[in-house]
Amino acid sequence: MEGHRHGEADDEEEELGLRLGLASAGASAAAAAAAGEPPSVGMEFPTSEAAREFYCAYADRAGFAVRTDKSRRSRRDDSVIMRRFVCTREGFHPTRHDDLTESEAAAGKRRRKRLIIREGCMAMCEVTKKEPPLRWVVTKFVAHHVHPVSLPLCPRPPPAGESDGLAGEHAAALDEPTQAATEPSDEPTGAPAAVGNGAPNGGPSFCNRLVRANPAGVRAEVQDLLDYLRKMQAESPGFFYAMQVDSGNCVTNVFWADAKARMAYKSFGDAVTFDTTYRKTKYMMPFAVFRGINHHLQWIIFGCCLLMDETKSSYTWLFDTWLAAMGGRQPDLLVTDQGKAMEAGIARVLPNTRHRFCQRNILSLCKQKLSAVYIQHINLKADLRECVFGAETIEEFQARWDYVIHKYNLEENTWLQSLYDTRQQWAWVYQKGSFFPELLKSQRSERLNKFFKTHFNMKTPLLVLISRFDQVMALSFEKEAQANFVTAYSKPTLKTPSVIERQAAAIYTRAVFDIFQEEFIESLGYHADKIEDGVILKYNVASEEENGRGYIVSFNQLDRKAECTCCKFEYAGILCRHVLRIFFMVGVRNLPEEYIMKRWTMDAVSSVVPDERSLETGVSFPERLVAWYNDLSLDGLTYGMRGAMSPEVYKVAKAALQKAFDDVLAAKYQQMSEHQDMPLPKSQAKRTHTKA
C-alpha cells in the first residue's frame, strides 16, 4: 500500500508541471550551463546539489525535463554516495488499474486519467562521491534521447539593476535553497519550451485577486486548464503553451498557440495585431489574442493568452514567449493599444518591429478623455475621425489637427498634446508608406470583438471560455477550407477582355481578386494629365467624383515601374486604380511580377491536397478539407521533429520530403485538369458567379 501511494505521488508530481531548475548552482557551473556546455565524464562539483543544478540548467537549454531517479548509500555510515538524474521520460509507467472497485463506484468516486509521458528514454547523468578532498564526479553521462525534445525558451536577461523584469520575479523563487533528495524522487525540475514555470508541491495556482472577483473553485480551474493544455500537447506535437508564476507561486500569465497558428504565422506573420479589447472591463475575462489576416482576408489567430496584470515584466515575458512559439521571427508590424508597460516590453523584445497604435482605439480614447466636449459638440467625433483617416499628406493632417484644436478650444488640453506627440504611431498618413493592410480595419475584426463581448465575461468558467473559443477557431478553419475550394475549383466572372484582369483572376485568391477587380474597373473612370516628361513620366490622375482631388503617378520608362502618392500598393499590397490607369495608357498589358504580393495568392501557404483517410459518409466536403488539413498538419509536425534528430537523419528526411512534395504537386495539377467542372459546396454556390 505504501509503495502504491508513493507511485501515485510520483505521477502527481510529473503531471503538475515542470519547474525551472537553475537555482543554487555554483558560479562556474552556472556559467558553463549558460554557455550551453553539457556535462562530461570526469567533471567535478563541490556538492551533489551543484551537479544536479548544472544538469537542470543544461536540460533547460536542451529542451527536456529532469527528475532524480536513484541514489545509493554507503554501508559504512549510510551517507549518500551516488545520485542519478534522468529525463522525465525515462523508464515506463507500471500497469495502471483504472477500474474502480464496486465500493468506490458506489461511493461516487472517480479516478482521474493521467497522461503517460514515460517512453524509455536513456538520457541521464550520474555523479559519485569522491574523497579526499570531498567532491562529486560525473561517472556516467548519456546525452541521446529516444524522443524529440522541445525547443527551449531563451529568456531575455534584463538590464543590470532592473528589478521589475521577468528575471526579478523568478529570482525570488529560484533563490530558495533546494532540498537534497536522499531517496528516489520523480520531482521534475527541467523546463521545456512548451511548458512554463510550473510549481512544485501541488502545482501552480491562480491568485484569487488575479483571475476574477470572488471566484469559485479557482484552484480546480487551474488544474482543469493544466489538464487541457497537456491534453492538447499530447494530441499535437506542435501545440505550445507556457505559464508564468510569481514569487508567491501564483500563475500570473498563461500563453498557448496550436500548430495551425504557428504554421499560419510563417505565411501571414508580417502584420500582427495584439488585441486586448476583451479585457477592457471588469466584467470580462482577462483574455487577449495575437491575430492577423490570411490570403482570403479572414482573421486568423497566432496565439492566445490570459493576461492577469499589465506590468513591464509580464509583457516582456509574454512577447518573449510568443516570439519563441512563432520560431523567433519578428513581425514587420505590430498593432496594439497604448500603454507604457506594453511599449517597453515591445521595445525590448521586438526592436526590429514597427510598433503602431490601433486607430480605432485612439478614437475610443478621445471619446473617453474628451467626454464633456463630445457632449457639447456633436461634430467633434466626425472631425477627429476625418483627421485620423482622411488626411492624404502630412501637411493636410497638420491643418486638420490645428482646425480641430482651435475650433473646440482644446489648446490647453495636455492629454491631446501627448497624443499629438505620438502621432507617427497612429495617424494614417504616417503609416501608408509601409505595409499596413487596410483590411486590418475591416468589420471582420469587429465581428470577433462582438463574439468575445457576448460570450466572455467574469461568470464564464475557464474551460467553457476556451471551449467556445475552440469552436470559433474550428469554424474559421472550415471557412478557410471553403475559400480554398472556391478559389481552386471555380472561376470568377471577368468584366473586361483585359489580359491583366484575366491574369489577376488566375493568381489571386477570390477575396483579393474581388478587391483588385474593383480597382481595375474604377480605373476606367479616371483621366490622367501628363505633368512631367522624360525618363520618368509624371501624371496627375483624378476622377470627377472625387471633387478634383488628384494623385501623382510616376512611371519609369526604363524598368516599367510605377509609384502613386496614394501608396495603396505599399500599405495593402494591391495595385491602386491610379497606377492601373497609367498602365493602360503606356501600354503595360501584363501585371508585372513585382506587383504581385505572394501573401495574397494561393501560393502563400502549402496547398491542401485530398487524402484517403477521412472519406466518411455524411461529412461535407469542406469538413473533409478541414479533417485532411488537420491530419497532414499533425503528420508534418511529427515528421519534422523526428527528422531533426541528427544531421544524417535530417538529410534523409529532407530528400524524402522533396520527392513527396513533387509527387503531391503533380497529383494536384492532374486533379485540377480532370475536375475543372467539379461542383461547389452548397454553402458557397449562391455566392459564386457562374463560370466565364
Sequence and secondary structure as in RCSB ss.txt:
>XXXX:A:sequence
MEGHRHGEADDEEEELGLRLGLASAGASAAAAAAAGEPPSVGMEFPTSEAAREFYCAYADRAGFAVRTDKSRRSR
RDDSVIMRRFVCTREGFHPTRHDDLTESEAAAGKRRRKRLIIREGCMAMCEVTKKEPPLRWVVTKFVAHHVHPVS
LPLCPRPPPAGESDGLAGEHAAALDEPTQAATEPSDEPTGAPAAVGNGAPNGGPSFCNRLVRANPAGVRAEVQDL
LDYLRKMQAESPGFFYAMQVDSGNCVTNVFWADAKARMAYKSFGDAVTFDTTYRKTKYMMPFAVFRGINHHLQWI
IFGCCLLMDETKSSYTWLFDTWLAAMGGRQPDLLVTDQGKAMEAGIARVLPNTRHRFCQRNILSLCKQKLSAVYI
QHINLKADLRECVFGAETIEEFQARWDYVIHKYNLEENTWLQSLYDTRQQWAWVYQKGSFFPELLKSQRSERLNK
FFKTHFNMKTPLLVLISRFDQVMALSFEKEAQANFVTAYSKPTLKTPSVIERQAAAIYTRAVFDIFQEEFIESLG
YHADKIEDGVILKYNVASEEENGRGYIVSFNQLDRKAECTCCKFEYAGILCRHVLRIFFMVGVRNLPEEYIMKRW
TMDAVSSVVPDERSLETGVSFPERLVAWYNDLSLDGLTYGMRGAMSPEVYKVAKAALQKAFDDVLAAKYQQMSEH
QDMPLPKSQAKRTHTKA
>XXXX:A:secstr
 HHHHHHHHHHHHHHT      SS  HHHHHHHHTT    TT EESSHHHHHHHHHHHHHHHT  EEEEEEEE T
TT  EEEEEEEETTBS          HHHHHTT            B  EEEEEEETTTTEEEEEEEE   SS   
         TT  SSHHHHHHHHHTS      S         TTS    SSS  EE HHHH SS SSHHHHHHHH
HHHHHHHHHH TT EEEEEE TTSEEEEEEEE HHHHHHHHHHTTEEEEE GGGSSTTS  EEEEEEE TTS EE
EEEEEEE    HHHHHHHHHHHHHHTTT   SEEEE   HHHHHHHHHH TTSEEEE HHHHHHHHHHHTHHHHH
H TTHHHHHHHHHHS SSHHHHHHHHHHHHHHTT TT HHHHHHHHTGGGT HHHHTTS   GGGGSHHHHHHHH
HHHHH STTS HHHHHHHHHHHHHHHHHHHHHHHHHHHH     SS  HHHHHHHHHB HHHHHHHHHHHHHHTT
 EEEEEE SSEEEEEEE GGGTT EEEEEEETTTTEEEETT HHHHHSS  HHHHHHHHHHT  S  GGG  GGG
BGGGS      SS   TT  HHHHHHHHHHHHHHHHHHHHHHHTSSHHHHHHHHHHHHHHHHHHHHHHHHHHHH 
TT    HHHHTTS    
